[in-house]
Amino acid sequence: MEILVTGANGFLGKSIVKGLANHHNLFSLSRSYGDYKVPLENEIPEFVQKFDLVIHAAGKAHNNPRTVIEKKHFHDVNVLGTQHLLKGLEKVGLPQYFVFISSVSVYGQESGSNINEEHPLEAKDPYGLSKIGAEVLVTEWCNKNNVVCTILRLPLLVGKNPPGNLGAMIKAIVKGYYFNIGGGKARKSMVLVEDVAAFISRVAVIGGTYNLTDGFHPNFYALSSAISKQKNKKIPFSLPLVLAKALGLFGDLLGNKAPINSMKIKKITSDLTFDDTRAREVAGWKSLGVLEYLKSNDIG
């Protein structure tokens, strides 16, 4: 197939390109790398060929915006950028298949267990709202143009040199200042980036909306212990929950300048897991457990 991968230079994009390059004619799009160097939020790409499959992995990653401009940037990149991509595709001919990389953030939940795809999309934060907006655009466009549409809602991605919170966690463990809270019992859904990349070409011809996880949802203690063993570091200590809550209350008094507050403590110590039964039953999703992967792979 002729395949276009947007966000080809990103954490997931690189893995997708690596997994597909030997079996298909692959074209890449990112801001500064690949066949098409396009900042999608600013312009409509000028493609020179039609694609069979488009994998839209480009987007602004989840973080905590501090200003109105930073909040708006989520919409510009994730919604307007998607709109520009779709307009560019219309000019050269419609693909048969379209895969959009979304996030479990669309559900807007900070706690819960086995949340499935039928859960309402209740995100209120700029990132989650932008992903909902992009999902709506893609779904309506695919329905209108008879394109097979796949939406993958992903949790924390695990792989070599991960960005974001996991990357920060690894750095803190290596430098010796990471600690768990309340025994690190909170379970979180996560998934291996390599498994997602390998699954995309299979699910693309089926279509549908799917959560993807490793199926085990490790807790913070197990995850931090596995990384510590990999790095030959001591198992991180655990801050008692009562003390953490006290620090959270103090942070509430300090306001926005505080590195931690009661809301963050609650989020860190609450389970948040997602159900991927639909992907396993409908599309044959198979995954390796993150902890099993960490036994034999150094992720950075």
Secondary structure, 3 states (H helix, E strand, C coil): CEEEEECCCCHHHHHHHHHHCCCCEEEEEECCCCCEECCCCCCCCCCCCCCCEEEECCCCCCCCCCCHHHHHHHHHHHHHHHHHHHHHHHHHCCCCEEEEEEEHHHHCCCCEEEECCCCCCCCCCHHHHHHHHHHHHHHHHHHHHCCEEEEEEECEEECCCCCHHHHHHHHHHHHCCCCEEHHHCCEECEEEHHHHHHHHHHHHCCCEEEECCCCCCCEHHHHHHHHHHHCCCCCCCEECHHHHHHHHHHHHHHHHHCCCCHHHHHHHCCCEEECCHHHHHHHCCCCCCHHHHHCCCCCC
